[in-house]
Amino acid sequence: MCQLKTIGVLFVCALVAVIAGFASKPPRELTVLLESVNGHLYGMVPRYHKFWKDIKEPSLVVESKRREKDSDVLALKDALKYLDVDFFNESKVREVAEGAKEFNIPGFEENRKLVASVDGGLQNPSVLVFDSSWGIRDGSHNVPKFNYPHLSGVMRPDTEDDIAFMTILELGALIKTKQITSSELTTIFLRRLKRYDHVLQAVITYTEELAYSQAKMADELLEQGVYLGPLHGIPYGLKDIIAVPGYRTTWGSKTFKDQVIDTEAWIYKRLKEAGSVLIAKLVTGSLAYDDIWFGGRTRNPWNIEEYSTGSSAGSAASTSAGLVPFAIGSETCGSITYPAARCGITALRPTFGTVGRSGVMSLSESLDKLGPFCRSAADCTIVIDAIRGKDPEDLSSRHVPLDDPFSVDIKKLAVGYLEDAEMEVVHVLSSMGVEVVPFKLNYSVKSVQQILNFTMDVDVLSHFDKWQRIGLDDEYEVQDQWPFELRRARLIPAVDYVQAQRARGKLIREVHESFTVDAFIGNATDWEKVCLGNLVGMPVVIVPTSFKSIENPQKVALTEEHL
């Protein structure tokens, strides 16, 4: 192409020179010379004719395809106006179109094959069922408490480091026997947070003034002979999507980094009633997604070259590092499971609806769950006992009947294990008298991840519609598929959203029908099982088991039908 252009320029220059040089000569001489030049160049034409064709035709095809794509983009941009989506520029429209073709449409087709029929949905109704009691608020939340084990002979360690890694039950015993005060514990854990947070990046806001006020109250109550239970005077942290009056609730995003919500989240109220002491608002990934937030990225205490992974990163990292005795996180899909597994800490994602969510940033009303990060499963049980029950402002919350876990005879349990379960864990359970059997979840739904994504993306977009419309998603802390995934959600039709919920209902029924054991164990980070568990609303306990290497802590998930 460059050679051809050069020859063309030379030809023009030569012609101009010839005309200029012979402008004063008779026309006949000029004509002869031009014919001579033309004849010489004419001999070159066959050689470059093919060259022109070879170069020009592919470029014409490319140009044609480009124009076709541009035309499609403009057509889609025009069509989006009828959905009141006129704020995407052409670049975003092109991005959305490509994403819809690659991800949305295959998911639509898979769900239709699964549930669409001429029976009008009789066989596979949607899980979006109307409840005539909606809006009727039940203010009661009194449920029978568990019978906690009594620890005797617990002595205060000599060092603060040893104190920092004690369990809730052990710390509670120290407080109850007045070997340590809540104010002392608060000082110890605040000091640890401030000493190590510059490395881990796990804290967004210290609630120091509030902490000492609550600790003082806990100490005074104990002096008066009032003991509120094992959480009395125990410091903790909250994921920063949970509102606490007078303090920032940033949702991890620079868009909301100065936001103060003067509301007491229900879970915060419950922990306050139990006598716990809030010392920090902990890192959440931006808008409760993954571990990047407006201040950086939370690191893994076991290896600070790596990250905590998941939006409850601050809760997992700070508990794992002994910076708090326990912390509250949330999960829509994986945000408790993955950070706990990654940071080698025990955590509980409870059955959907067990813990009220009023005063908490919502991603998806049918997927969001709140749960604790602790040092042991027993500690998780203590925390869940304090926060469970009906939240009058969260109409999806309910009293979930639970057996007292401290009274369960494990030898009467049947526990299944999946193919990816750690066999050493299976052998340990077997040696304790637990009946362990091979187990497999049987379900025909193949579009598990697509159902999860359609559900979450549309729900999230409904909450952050205005945020996207005014262009604030351009300021979002980009990670993985966000905010692109939320733009793509604009092309999920209402019909296909409901079809996804019908497929979800089918999945729920099939999973419950195949649940022939009391619980099952498997790899905590199997992505399909994580998606499945959240769609079905099943609980999971993540328990660290061993290490193969510092980069790869082993972890096991114990999943029950109800917990």
SEFI-909946 format. One line per field, with one value per residue (C-alpha): residue number from 1; chain; x, y, z. Coordinates in steps of 0.5 Angstrom, whole numbers. Each point is the difference from the previous one (the first is absolute). Layout:
BEGIN
pos	[NUM,...]
unit	[A,...]
x	[X,...]
y	[Y,...]
z	[Z,...]
//
This chain:
BEGIN
pos	[1,2,3,4,5,6,7,8,9,10,11,12,13,14,15,16,17,18,19,20,21,22,23,24,25,26,27,28,29,30,31,32,33,34,35,36,37,38,39,40,41,42,43,44,45,46,47,48,49,50,51,52,53,54,55,56,57,58,59,60,61,62,63,64,65,66,67,68,69,70,71,72,73,74,75,76,77,78,79,80,81,82,83,84,85,86,87,88,89,90,91,92,93,94,95,96,97,98,99,100,101,102,103,104,105,106,107,108,109,110,111,112,113,114,115,116,117,118,119,120,121,122,123,124,125,126,127,128,129,130,131,132,133,134,135,136,137,138,139,140,141,142,143,144,145,146,147,148,149,150,151,152,153,154,155,156,157,158,159,160,161,162,163,164,165,166,167,168,169,170,171,172,173,174,175,176,177,178,179,180,181,182,183,184,185,186,187,188,189,190,191,192,193,194,195,196,197,198,199,200,201,202,203,204,205,206,207,208,209,210,211,212,213,214,215,216,217,218,219,220,221,222,223,224,225,226,227,228,229,230,231,232,233,234,235,236,237,238,239,240,241,242,243,244,245,246,247,248,249,250,251,252,253,254,255,256,257,258,259,260,261,262,263,264,265,266,267,268,269,270,271,272,273,274,275,276,277,278,279,280,281,282,283,284,285,286,287,288,289,290,291,292,293,294,295,296,297,298,299,300,301,302,303,304,305,306,307,308,309,310,311,312,313,314,315,316,317,318,319,320,321,322,323,324,325,326,327,328,329,330,331,332,333,334,335,336,337,338,339,340,341,342,343,344,345,346,347,348,349,350,351,352,353,354,355,356,357,358,359,360,361,362,363,364,365,366,367,368,369,370,371,372,373,374,375,376,377,378,379,380,381,382,383,384,385,386,387,388,389,390,391,392,393,394,395,396,397,398,399,400,401,402,403,404,405,406,407,408,409,410,411,412,413,414,415,416,417,418,419,420,421,422,423,424,425,426,427,428,429,430,431,432,433,434,435,436,437,438,439,440,441,442,443,444,445,446,447,448,449,450,451,452,453,454,455,456,457,458,459,460,461,462,463,464,465,466,467,468,469,470,471,472,473,474,475,476,477,478,479,480,481,482,483,484,485,486,487,488,489,490,491,492,493,494,495,496,497,498,499,500,501,502,503,504,505,506,507,508,509,510,511,512,513,514,515,516,517,518,519,520,521,522,523,524,525,526,527,528,529,530,531,532,533,534,535,536,537,538,539,540,541,542,543,544,545,546,547,548,549,550,551,552,553,554,555,556,557,558,559,560,561,562,563]
unit	[A,A,A,A,A,A,A,A,A,A,A,A,A,A,A,A,A,A,A,A,A,A,A,A,A,A,A,A,A,A,A,A,A,A,A,A,A,A,A,A,A,A,A,A,A,A,A,A,A,A,A,A,A,A,A,A,A,A,A,A,A,A,A,A,A,A,A,A,A,A,A,A,A,A,A,A,A,A,A,A,A,A,A,A,A,A,A,A,A,A,A,A,A,A,A,A,A,A,A,A,A,A,A,A,A,A,A,A,A,A,A,A,A,A,A,A,A,A,A,A,A,A,A,A,A,A,A,A,A,A,A,A,A,A,A,A,A,A,A,A,A,A,A,A,A,A,A,A,A,A,A,A,A,A,A,A,A,A,A,A,A,A,A,A,A,A,A,A,A,A,A,A,A,A,A,A,A,A,A,A,A,A,A,A,A,A,A,A,A,A,A,A,A,A,A,A,A,A,A,A,A,A,A,A,A,A,A,A,A,A,A,A,A,A,A,A,A,A,A,A,A,A,A,A,A,A,A,A,A,A,A,A,A,A,A,A,A,A,A,A,A,A,A,A,A,A,A,A,A,A,A,A,A,A,A,A,A,A,A,A,A,A,A,A,A,A,A,A,A,A,A,A,A,A,A,A,A,A,A,A,A,A,A,A,A,A,A,A,A,A,A,A,A,A,A,A,A,A,A,A,A,A,A,A,A,A,A,A,A,A,A,A,A,A,A,A,A,A,A,A,A,A,A,A,A,A,A,A,A,A,A,A,A,A,A,A,A,A,A,A,A,A,A,A,A,A,A,A,A,A,A,A,A,A,A,A,A,A,A,A,A,A,A,A,A,A,A,A,A,A,A,A,A,A,A,A,A,A,A,A,A,A,A,A,A,A,A,A,A,A,A,A,A,A,A,A,A,A,A,A,A,A,A,A,A,A,A,A,A,A,A,A,A,A,A,A,A,A,A,A,A,A,A,A,A,A,A,A,A,A,A,A,A,A,A,A,A,A,A,A,A,A,A,A,A,A,A,A,A,A,A,A,A,A,A,A,A,A,A,A,A,A,A,A,A,A,A,A,A,A,A,A,A,A,A,A,A,A,A,A,A,A,A,A,A,A,A,A,A,A,A,A,A,A,A,A,A,A,A,A,A,A,A,A,A,A,A,A,A,A,A,A,A,A,A,A,A,A,A,A,A,A,A,A,A,A,A,A,A,A,A,A,A,A,A,A,A,A,A,A,A,A,A,A,A,A,A,A,A,A,A,A,A,A,A,A,A,A,A,A,A,A,A]
x	[0,6,3,-6,-1,7,-1,-6,3,6,-5,-3,6,3,-6,0,7,-1,-6,4,6,-3,-6,3,1,-5,-5,2,7,-4,-4,5,4,-6,-2,7,0,-7,2,6,-5,-5,5,0,-7,-1,5,-4,-7,1,3,-6,-5,4,1,-7,-5,2,0,-7,-2,2,-3,-6,0,2,-6,-5,2,0,-7,-2,3,-4,-7,1,2,-7,-4,3,-4,-6,2,2,7,3,6,5,5,2,6,-4,-6,5,3,-7,-2,6,-1,-8,2,6,-4,-7,-3,3,-3,-7,0,2,-5,-5,1,0,-7,-3,-6,-7,-3,1,4,-4,6,5,-2,4,3,-2,-7,-5,0,-7,3,5,1,-3,6,1,4,2,7,0,2,3,7,5,4,7,5,3,8,3,8,1,6,2,6,6,1,-5,1,-2,-6,-2,0,-5,-7,-6,-2,7,0,-7,2,6,-5,-5,5,3,7,-1,-5,-3,4,6,-2,-2,7,3,-3,0,7,1,-5,4,7,-1,-6,5,3,-7,-5,-5,-3,-5,-2,2,-6,5,-4,-7,5,2,-7,-3,6,-1,-7,1,5,-5,-5,4,2,-8,0,-3,3,-3,3,6,1,0,5,3,3,-2,0,-5,0,-1,-6,-4,-2,2,-3,6,5,1,-3,4,-2,7,-1,3,-7,-2,6,-3,-7,-3,-6,-3,-4,2,0,-4,6,4,-6,0,8,-1,-5,4,6,5,4,1,7,0,-3,4,1,-5,2,-3,-8,1,4,7,5,2,-2,1,6,3,0,0,5,1,3,3,3,0,2,-7,-7,-6,-4,-8,-3,0,7,1,-4,4,7,-1,-3,6,5,-3,-2,-7,-3,-5,-3,-6,0,-5,-1,-4,4,7,1,0,3,6,3,-1,3,6,2,-1,-6,-6,-6,-8,-5,-6,-7,-3,-5,4,3,-4,3,-3,5,5,1,-3,2,-5,-6,-1,8,3,2,3,5,6,7,3,6,-4,-7,-2,1,-4,-6,1,-1,-5,-4,0,-2,-5,-7,-6,2,-6,3,2,-6,4,3,-3,1,3,-1,7,2,5,7,3,-5,1,3,4,0,-7,1,1,5,2,6,1,5,4,0,7,0,4,-6,-5,5,0,-8,0,5,-5,-6,-3,-3,3,-3,2,-5,-2,-5,-4,-3,-2,1,6,0,2,5,-5,-6,4,3,-7,-3,6,1,-7,-1,6,-1,-7,3,6,-4,0,8,1,-5,4,7,3,1,6,3,-1,6,1,1,-2,-7,-2,-3,0,-5,-5,0,-1,-6,-4,-1,-3,-8,-5,-2,7,1,-7,2,7,-4,-4,6,2,-6,1,8,-3,-5,5,6,-5,-3,8,1,1,5,0,6,5,7,4,5,-2,2,-3,-4,-6,-1,1,-5,-5,0,-2,-5,-3,1,4,4,8,5,7,6,7,3,8,5,3,4,-1,-3,-5,-4,-4,-7,-7,-7,-5,-7,-6,-8,-1,4]
y	[0,5,-2,1,7,2,-2,4,6,0,-1,6,4,-2,2,7,1,-2,5,5,-1,0,4,5,-5,-2,-5,-5,-1,0,-5,-5,1,-2,-6,-2,1,-3,-6,-1,0,-4,-6,0,0,-8,-1,5,-2,-6,3,5,-6,-4,6,4,-6,-3,8,0,-6,3,6,-3,-4,6,4,-6,0,8,-1,-5,4,6,-4,-3,7,3,-7,2,6,-3,-3,7,-2,6,1,-5,3,-5,-3,-2,-3,-4,-3,-2,-3,-4,-2,-2,-4,-4,-1,2,-3,-7,0,2,-5,-5,2,0,-7,-2,3,3,-4,0,-1,7,-1,-5,-5,5,6,6,1,7,-2,6,0,3,1,5,6,-3,1,-4,3,-6,-3,-4,-7,-6,1,-6,-3,2,-4,2,1,-1,2,5,4,7,-1,4,3,4,-4,-6,4,2,-7,-3,-2,4,-5,0,8,0,-4,5,5,-4,-1,7,-2,5,6,2,6,-3,-5,6,3,-6,-1,7,0,-6,3,6,-4,-4,3,4,-7,-3,6,-3,6,5,4,-1,1,1,5,-4,-6,2,3,-7,-4,5,-2,-7,0,4,-5,-6,4,1,-8,0,-4,0,-7,-2,6,5,5,-4,5,-1,3,1,0,7,-1,0,6,3,7,5,-3,-1,-6,1,-7,0,5,7,2,-1,1,5,-3,0,-4,2,-7,-5,-7,-5,-5,6,1,-8,0,6,-3,-6,5,0,5,3,2,1,1,-5,0,-3,0,6,-1,-7,-3,-3,3,6,6,8,-1,-5,-8,-4,-5,-7,-1,-7,3,8,-1,-3,3,-2,-1,2,6,-2,0,5,-4,-7,3,4,-6,-5,5,0,8,-2,-6,0,4,0,0,-1,-5,1,-6,-1,6,-4,-7,2,5,-5,-5,4,3,-7,2,-3,4,-2,2,-1,-3,6,4,-2,7,7,5,6,6,-4,2,-5,-4,-5,-1,-7,-2,5,-3,2,-4,-1,-1,-3,-5,-6,-3,1,7,1,-3,5,6,-3,-1,7,3,-5,1,4,7,4,5,-6,-4,-6,-1,-6,-4,-6,-6,-2,-6,2,-2,-1,-6,-3,-7,-1,-7,0,4,-2,4,-1,2,3,-3,6,0,-1,-7,1,4,-6,-4,4,1,-8,-1,5,-5,4,-4,2,-2,2,5,4,6,-2,5,1,8,2,7,1,6,3,0,3,5,2,1,4,4,2,1,4,5,1,3,4,2,7,-1,-3,5,6,-3,-1,-7,3,1,-7,-4,-4,-8,-6,1,6,5,-3,-5,5,3,-7,-1,6,-6,-5,0,0,-7,-3,2,-3,-6,0,0,-6,-4,2,-3,-7,0,1,-5,-5,2,-2,-6,-3,2,-7,2,5,4,-1,2,2,6,6,4,-4,6,-4,-3,7,3,-6,1,7,-1,-5,4,-6,2,-2,0,1,-4,1,-7,0,3,-3,7,7,2,-6,-1,-6,1,-4,3,-4,1,-1,0,5,3]
z	[0,2,-7,-4,4,-2,-7,0,2,-4,-6,2,1,-7,-3,3,-2,-7,0,3,-4,-7,1,-5,-5,-6,2,-4,3,7,-3,-2,7,4,-5,2,7,0,-4,5,6,-4,0,7,1,0,5,5,-2,4,6,0,0,5,5,-1,0,7,2,-3,4,6,-1,-2,7,4,-3,1,8,0,-3,5,6,-3,0,7,2,-3,3,7,0,0,7,2,0,-4,4,-3,-5,-6,3,6,-5,-4,7,2,-7,0,7,-1,-6,4,7,0,-6,1,7,-2,-5,5,5,-5,-2,7,2,-6,-1,-3,7,2,5,4,1,2,3,2,7,0,3,3,8,2,7,-3,3,7,5,6,5,4,0,6,-2,5,1,0,6,-1,3,7,-1,7,2,-6,2,-2,-5,1,-6,-4,-7,4,2,-7,-2,5,-2,2,5,3,0,3,6,1,1,4,5,0,-2,-6,-1,-7,0,1,-6,-4,1,-2,-7,-2,1,-4,-5,-1,0,-5,-5,-4,-2,-1,-2,4,3,-3,7,7,5,6,4,-1,2,6,2,-1,3,7,0,-1,6,4,-1,2,7,1,-1,-7,-5,-7,-2,-4,-4,6,-1,-6,-6,-7,-7,-5,-8,-2,-4,7,3,7,2,0,-4,-8,-4,-6,-4,-1,-6,-1,-3,7,5,4,1,7,1,6,1,5,-5,4,0,4,5,1,2,4,4,1,3,-6,-1,-7,-1,-8,-7,-4,-7,-5,-8,-4,1,3,-6,1,4,-4,4,-1,5,-3,0,7,0,3,7,-2,-6,-1,-7,-1,1,4,-6,1,3,7,-1,6,5,-2,0,7,3,-3,3,7,-1,2,4,-5,-6,-4,-8,-5,-6,-6,-4,3,4,7,-3,-4,5,5,-4,-2,7,3,5,2,-2,-1,-5,3,-4,-4,5,6,2,-2,-4,1,0,-5,-7,-4,-7,0,4,-1,0,6,6,7,4,4,-1,7,2,1,-2,7,0,-6,3,6,-5,-4,6,2,-7,-3,1,-4,-2,0,-6,-4,-2,-3,7,4,7,-3,5,2,4,5,-3,7,1,-6,0,-6,0,-2,-6,-7,-4,-7,-4,-7,-5,1,8,4,2,6,3,-2,4,6,0,-1,6,4,-1,-5,-6,-6,-7,-7,-3,-6,-1,-6,-4,-8,0,-4,0,8,-1,-5,4,6,-4,-3,7,3,-6,-1,8,0,-6,3,7,-4,-6,1,2,-7,-4,3,-2,6,-2,-4,7,3,2,-6,2,-4,-4,4,-2,-7,3,2,-6,-4,5,-4,-5,4,-1,5,-3,0,7,3,-5,4,7,-3,-1,7,3,-4,3,7,-1,-3,6,5,-3,0,7,3,6,5,-2,-6,0,-6,-3,3,-7,-5,-4,-3,7,3,-5,1,8,-1,-5,5,6,4,5,0,6,-3,4,-1,0,-2,-4,-6,-1,2,-6,0,7,0,2,0,0,4,-3,3,-2,5,6]
//
